[in-house]
Amino acid sequence: MPDQVTFQLEAQDGKARKGVIRTPRGDIRTPAFMPVGTAGTVKAMLPENVRATGADILLGNTYHLMLRPTAERIDRLGGLHRFMNWERPILTDSGGFQVMSLAALRKLTEEGVRFSSHIDGSKHMVTPERSMEIQRLLGSDIVMCFDECPALPATEARVAEAMRLSMRWAARSKEAFGDRPGHALFGIQQGGVTQDLRAESAEALRAIGFDGYAIGGLAVGEGQEAMFGVLDYAPDMLPPDKPRYLMGVGKPDDIVGAVERGIDMMDCVLPSRSGRTGQAFTRRGVVNIKNARHQDDPRPLDEACTCPACRSYSRAYLHHVYRSGEIIASMLMTWHNLHYYQELMQGMRDAIAAGRLSAFVADFHAARAEGDIEPL
């Protein structure tokens, strides 16, 4: 295994890229979807089951883990990989988004963000240096810079202010990260939906120099059309020989559109959260298993799916256990959704390698337009 984190581009079809990120803990095939293990677990899933869906990497959340059980405790217990029984790569976000969006009574300064925990009201201060320390204690393979991500809509002046602060924090993050063989640090481009600000941010990040580059500040209320508008140019501003990560995205059609525009990595809580609320993603769109139309339906969620939920259980059974509040409903629905997402990523990787992504995307949209098959 390599002692450094590297990115190898293997094929390209239009702007879409197929590649591999090599790490000491294993390869990450790209385009990659990262299931989210917010508090050290992908909800309703065992780690080996997440791996069985095809996931090469998980995302952990710095904000939640620093509050409970604390990064220091995880470090004493051998690091996050051992703690959560996942020996493959882990990416941790910086905590910046959660501090800005979840934390109460926050105060933002040049130094960092002071806030009160949403759990017990305890006081905390996160700076770029502290974020790097927390992620080092967790043992993250891919570390994210600490940044400020204002919710959209926001004035251009507010977005510019946040972007420039984030660039100063990026430089401090890089210095605090230091020299850590086998671990990577990603910078985060900001700038909202303004092209000039995105260009300024990309230039600043390239000057600092990172192992990978994220596109942040999207999927925060601007809508798909505006997001795709930014993705039409933002990835091209970033170094072509480094992985590009779109943070917090998303729905299957968001993911397909992002890959078409040159994105290599994505994450979102949607497949697991939707599974727990009775929604299944299929080739023909979303199935709401709570609906009464499924109570006598002997078919699987998706006849073409090979996940355990589809191999062994009917829609009628899934409807029953969901309506009954049984834990197995969350387990099976989440497993199906994660399987669907990873199958979608593998399909796009194969299509890019074969130079037929356009046909794949056309088939993807045609199947969704056809809609779910009517019940028997």
C-alpha positions in Angstrom: 0.0 0.0 0.0 1.2 3.6 -0.6 2.6 5.7 2.2 1.1 8.8 0.6 -2.4 9.8 -0.6 -2.4 10.2 -4.4 -4.9 10.6 -7.2 -4.7 8.8 -10.5 -7.0 9.8 -13.4 -7.9 6.6 -15.4 -10.5 7.8 -18.0 -12.4 10.9 -19.0 -15.7 11.3 -20.9 -16.5 14.9 -21.5 -15.9 16.6 -18.2 -16.7 13.4 -16.3 -13.7 11.6 -14.7 -12.9 8.1 -13.6 -10.0 7.6 -11.3 -8.7 6.2 -8.0 -7.5 7.9 -4.8 -4.8 5.7 -3.3 -4.3 5.8 0.5 -2.5 3.6 3.0 -5.9 2.2 4.1 -7.1 1.3 0.7 -8.1 2.7 -2.7 -11.1 4.9 -3.2 -12.7 4.5 -6.7 -14.0 7.7 -8.2 -16.5 9.0 -8.8 -17.2 8.0 -5.2 -20.2 8.5 -2.9 -19.3 8.6 0.8 -22.0 7.4 3.2 -22.2 9.6 6.3 -21.3 8.2 9.7 -22.1 11.4 11.7 -21.4 10.1 15.2 -19.2 7.2 14.3 -21.8 5.0 12.7 -23.9 4.9 9.5 -27.3 4.8 11.2 -29.0 1.4 11.1 -26.0 -0.3 9.4 -23.1 -2.5 10.5 -19.7 -1.4 9.0 -19.3 -4.6 7.2 -22.7 -4.2 5.6 -21.8 -0.7 4.5 -18.7 -2.1 2.9 -20.8 -4.8 1.2 -22.8 -2.1 -0.6 -19.5 -1.1 -2.3 -18.5 1.9 -0.2 -14.7 2.5 -0.2 -14.8 5.5 2.3 -17.0 6.9 5.0 -17.4 10.5 6.3 -17.2 11.3 10.0 -18.4 14.6 11.5 -15.9 16.6 13.5 -18.5 18.8 15.3 -20.5 15.9 16.6 -17.5 13.7 17.6 -15.7 16.5 19.3 -18.8 17.0 21.6 -19.5 13.4 22.2 -17.6 11.2 23.0 -14.8 13.8 22.3 -11.8 13.5 20.0 -9.5 13.0 23.0 -11.4 9.9 24.2 -11.5 8.4 20.6 -7.7 9.0 20.4 -7.1 7.2 23.7 -9.2 4.3 22.4 -7.1 3.9 19.3 -8.6 6.3 16.8 -11.9 6.5 14.9 -11.1 3.6 12.6 -10.8 1.2 15.5 -13.5 2.9 17.6 -16.2 2.4 14.9 -14.7 -0.8 13.4 -14.1 0.6 9.9 -10.5 0.0 8.7 -10.9 1.6 5.3 -10.4 5.4 4.6 -12.4 8.0 6.6 -12.9 11.6 5.6 -13.8 14.0 8.3 -15.4 17.4 7.7 -14.0 20.4 9.5 -17.0 21.0 11.7 -17.4 24.5 10.2 -20.8 23.9 8.6 -22.4 22.4 11.7 -20.9 25.1 13.9 -22.5 27.7 11.7 -25.9 25.9 11.2 -26.5 23.9 14.4 -24.6 25.5 17.2 -26.5 28.0 19.4 -25.1 31.3 20.6 -22.2 31.3 18.2 -19.8 34.2 17.9 -17.6 34.5 14.8 -14.3 36.3 14.9 -11.0 36.2 12.9 -9.7 33.7 15.4 -12.5 31.2 15.0 -16.0 30.4 16.3 -17.1 30.3 19.9 -20.3 28.4 20.5 -22.5 26.5 22.9 -23.1 22.8 22.5 -26.5 21.8 21.3 -26.2 18.8 23.6 -25.6 20.3 27.0 -24.8 24.0 26.5 -21.1 23.6 27.2 -18.8 26.3 25.8 -16.4 25.5 23.0 -14.0 27.4 20.7 -13.1 26.0 17.2 -10.3 27.6 15.3 -8.5 26.3 12.2 -5.8 25.0 14.5 -8.2 23.3 16.8 -10.1 21.7 13.9 -6.8 20.3 12.6 -6.0 18.9 16.1 -9.4 17.3 16.4 -9.1 15.6 13.0 -5.6 14.4 13.9 -6.9 12.9 17.1 -9.6 11.1 15.2 -7.0 9.8 12.8 -8.8 10.9 9.6 -7.3 9.9 6.3 -8.7 12.9 4.5 -8.9 16.1 6.6 -10.9 19.2 5.6 -9.9 22.8 6.1 -11.9 24.8 8.6 -14.2 27.2 6.7 -17.2 29.5 7.1 -20.2 28.5 4.9 -23.0 31.1 5.0 -26.5 29.9 4.1 -28.0 31.0 0.8 -29.6 33.3 -0.1 -27.1 35.9 1.1 -25.8 39.2 -0.2 -22.7 39.1 -2.4 -20.9 41.2 0.2 -21.7 38.6 2.9 -20.6 35.7 0.7 -17.4 37.6 -0.2 -16.6 38.3 3.4 -17.1 34.6 4.3 -15.0 33.4 1.4 -12.1 35.6 2.2 -12.2 34.6 5.9 -12.3 31.0 4.8 -9.2 31.5 2.6 -7.3 33.0 5.6 -8.4 30.0 7.6 -7.3 27.7 4.8 -3.8 29.0 5.1 -3.8 28.5 8.9 -5.3 25.0 8.4 -2.5 24.1 6.1 0.2 25.3 8.5 -1.4 23.6 11.5 -1.9 20.3 9.5 1.9 20.1 8.9 3.6 17.2 7.3 1.6 14.0 7.9 2.6 11.2 5.5 -0.4 9.0 4.6 -2.9 11.7 5.3 -4.4 14.3 3.0 -5.7 17.9 3.5 -8.4 19.3 1.2 -9.0 23.0 0.7 -12.6 24.2 0.3 -13.6 26.6 -2.5 -16.3 29.1 -1.5 -18.0 32.0 -3.2 -21.6 31.2 -3.4 -23.1 31.4 -6.9 -20.8 34.3 -8.0 -18.2 33.3 -10.6 -15.7 36.0 -9.8 -15.7 35.0 -6.1 -15.3 31.4 -7.0 -12.3 32.3 -9.2 -10.7 34.3 -6.4 -11.2 31.5 -3.9 -9.7 28.9 -6.3 -6.7 31.1 -7.0 -6.1 31.5 -3.2 -6.4 27.7 -2.6 -4.1 26.8 -5.5 -1.5 29.2 -4.1 -1.6 27.5 -0.7 -1.6 24.0 -2.3 -3.7 21.1 -1.1 -4.0 17.3 -1.8 -7.5 17.8 -3.0 -10.1 20.5 -3.4 -13.7 20.7 -2.3 -16.5 22.8 -3.7 -18.3 24.1 -0.6 -21.2 26.5 -0.1 -23.6 24.6 -2.4 -26.7 22.5 -1.6 -27.5 25.1 1.1 -30.7 26.4 -0.4 -29.8 27.7 -3.8 -31.6 25.0 -5.8 -30.4 22.5 -8.4 -30.4 24.9 -11.3 -28.2 27.4 -9.5 -25.9 24.6 -8.2 -25.4 23.2 -11.7 -24.8 26.7 -12.9 -21.8 26.9 -10.5 -20.7 23.4 -11.3 -20.5 24.3 -15.0 -17.4 26.3 -14.3 -16.2 25.8 -10.7 -14.5 22.4 -11.1 -12.5 23.7 -14.1 -11.0 26.4 -11.7 -9.4 23.6 -9.6 -6.2 21.6 -10.4 -7.1 18.8 -12.8 -4.6 16.4 -11.2 -6.3 16.5 -7.8 -9.6 15.0 -6.6 -12.7 17.3 -6.6 -15.2 16.9 -3.8 -18.7 18.4 -3.8 -19.8 18.6 -0.2 -23.3 17.6 1.0 -24.8 16.3 -2.3 -27.2 14.7 -2.7 -30.2 13.3 -4.6 -29.4 10.8 -7.3 -30.1 13.3 -10.1 -27.8 15.9 -8.3 -25.1 13.2 -8.2 -25.4 12.3 -11.9 -25.3 16.0 -12.9 -22.3 16.7 -10.7 -20.3 13.7 -12.2 -21.2 15.0 -15.7 -19.6 18.3 -14.6 -16.3 16.8 -13.4 -16.9 16.0 -9.7 -15.1 13.0 -8.2 -16.4 12.7 -4.6 -19.8 13.4 -2.9 -21.4 12.7 0.5 -24.9 13.1 1.8 -27.1 11.8 4.7 -30.0 11.4 2.3 -29.8 7.6 1.6 -29.7 6.7 5.3 -32.1 9.4 6.5 -34.6 8.6 3.8 -34.4 4.9 4.6 -35.3 5.6 8.2 -38.3 7.7 7.0 -39.6 5.0 4.7 -38.3 6.3 1.4 -36.4 4.0 -1.0 -34.5 5.2 -4.1 -35.0 3.0 -7.1 -34.2 3.1 -10.9 -37.7 4.5 -11.4 -37.6 7.1 -8.7 -38.6 7.2 -5.0 -40.9 4.6 -3.4 -42.7 5.7 -0.2 -43.1 2.4 1.5 -45.5 3.9 4.1 -48.2 4.4 1.5 -51.1 2.0 1.6 -50.7 0.9 -2.0 -47.8 -1.3 -0.9 -49.6 -3.3 1.8 -50.6 -6.2 -0.5 -47.7 -5.9 -3.0 -45.6 -9.1 -3.1 -42.9 -7.5 -5.3 -39.5 -6.2 -4.1 -38.7 -2.5 -4.1 -36.8 -3.0 -7.3 -36.8 -6.2 -9.3 -33.3 -5.5 -10.7 -31.7 -4.8 -7.3 -29.6 -7.4 -5.6 -29.6 -5.9 -2.1 -30.9 -8.1 0.9 -34.1 -6.0 1.1 -34.9 -6.7 -2.5 -33.7 -10.3 -2.6 -35.6 -11.5 0.4 -38.5 -9.2 1.3 -41.6 -7.8 -0.3 -43.0 -4.3 -0.4 -45.8 -5.7 1.7 -43.5 -6.8 4.4 -41.5 -3.6 4.4 -44.7 -1.6 4.6 -45.8 -3.7 7.6 -42.5 -3.4 9.6 -42.3 0.3 8.8 -45.9 0.9 10.0 -45.2 -1.2 13.0 -42.2 0.8 14.0 -39.9 -2.2 13.8 -36.1 -1.5 13.7 -35.7 -3.9 10.8 -37.5 -1.4 8.5 -34.7 1.2 9.0 -32.1 -1.5 8.5 -33.5 -2.9 5.3 -34.5 0.4 3.7 -31.1 2.0 4.5 -29.2 -1.0 3.2 -31.2 -0.8 -0.1 -30.6 3.0 -0.5 -26.9 2.7 0.1 -26.7 -0.2 -2.3 -28.6 1.8 -4.9 -26.2 4.8 -4.5 -23.1 2.6 -4.8 -24.6 0.8 -7.8 -25.2 4.2 -9.4 -21.6 5.2 -8.9 -20.3 1.9 -10.3 -22.6 2.4 -13.3 -21.1 5.8 -14.0 -17.5 4.6 -13.5 -18.1 1.8 -16.0 -19.8 4.2 -18.4 -17.0 6.8 -18.2 -14.4 4.1 -18.9 -16.4 2.9 -21.9 -17.0 6.5 -23.2 -20.7 6.1 -23.0 -21.7 8.3 -20.1 -24.2 10.3 -22.2 -26.1 7.1 -23.0 -26.0 6.1 -19.3 -27.4 9.5 -18.2 -30.2 9.3 -20.9 -31.2 5.8 -19.6 -31.1 7.1 -16.0 -33.5 9.9 -16.7 -35.7 7.8 -19.0 -36.2 5.2 -16.2 -37.1 7.9 -13.7 -39.5 9.5 -16.1 -41.3 6.1 -16.5 -42.0 6.1 -12.8 -42.7 3.3 -10.4 -44.6 0.3 -11.7 -48.2 0.3 -10.7 -49.1 -2.2 -7.9 -50.6 -5.6 -8.8 
